[in-house]
Amino acid sequence: INLELVEKIQKVRDLLNRKIFVVSGIRCPFWNTHEGGDRDSFHLPKWGLATDLKTEGAWSRKRIIELYLAAEKIGFNGLGFYETFIHVDTGGRISRWILRGGKYIYLF
C-alpha cells in the first residue's frame, strides 16, 4: 500500500478527530471485478493507491459529507462520494465523482 495514501488517511482522521474505517483497500483482481471496480483500478495490488472509507455515524449524510470535505482539504487526487462511504486515492489524475441513483456522475 502506498505510504502517501496512509499518511493522508491519518491526516483526515486527525482533522475530524474521529475514527476512520477502511471499507475496501487493496483488492485482488477477482474481488475488484466482484465489486464493480475498473479493470485498472487504483485498488489493485499493482497500484495500492486507493481505499474506500467511512467514519462513525456513516449512516448520516452529514457525516459522509464531513468526511468527503476533510479528504478534499487534505488533498487526495481521486475522490468519490457514495451513500455510506467515500473513495480516496493518490493516483496521478485529479478526479471527482458521485454515485447517485445507481449512476456515476463524473464532475471532473
Secondary structure as the mmCIF struct_conf table of DSSP 4:
data_model
#
loop_
_struct_conf.conf_type_id
_struct_conf.id
_struct_conf.beg_label_comp_id
_struct_conf.beg_label_asym_id
_struct_conf.beg_label_seq_id
_struct_conf.end_label_comp_id
_struct_conf.end_label_asym_id
_struct_conf.end_label_seq_id
HELX_RH_AL_P HELX_RH_AL_P1 LEU A 3 LEU A 16
TURN_TY1_P TURN_TY1_P1 ASN A 17 ASN A 17
BEND BEND1 ARG A 18 ARG A 18
STRN STRN1 ILE A 20 SER A 24
BEND BEND2 ILE A 26 ILE A 26
HELX_RH_AL_P HELX_RH_AL_P2 PRO A 29 HIS A 34
TURN_TY1_P TURN_TY1_P2 GLU A 35 GLY A 36
TURN_TY1_P TURN_TY1_P3 ARG A 39 ASP A 40
TURN_TY1_P TURN_TY1_P4 PHE A 42 HIS A 43
BEND BEND3 LEU A 44 LEU A 44
TURN_TY1_P TURN_TY1_P5 PRO A 45 TRP A 47
STRN STRN2 ALA A 50 THR A 55
TURN_TY1_P TURN_TY1_P6 GLU A 56 TRP A 59
BEND BEND4 SER A 60 SER A 60
HELX_RH_AL_P HELX_RH_AL_P3 ARG A 61 ILE A 74
TURN_TY1_P TURN_TY1_P7 GLY A 75 GLY A 75
BEND BEND5 ASN A 77 ASN A 77
STRN STRN3 GLY A 78 PHE A 81
BEND BEND6 GLU A 83 THR A 84
STRN STRN4 ILE A 86 ASP A 89
BEND BEND7 GLY A 92 ARG A 93
STRN STRN5 SER A 95 ARG A 100
TURN_TY1_P TURN_TY1_P8 GLY A 101 GLY A 102
STRN STRN6 LYS A 103 TYR A 106
#
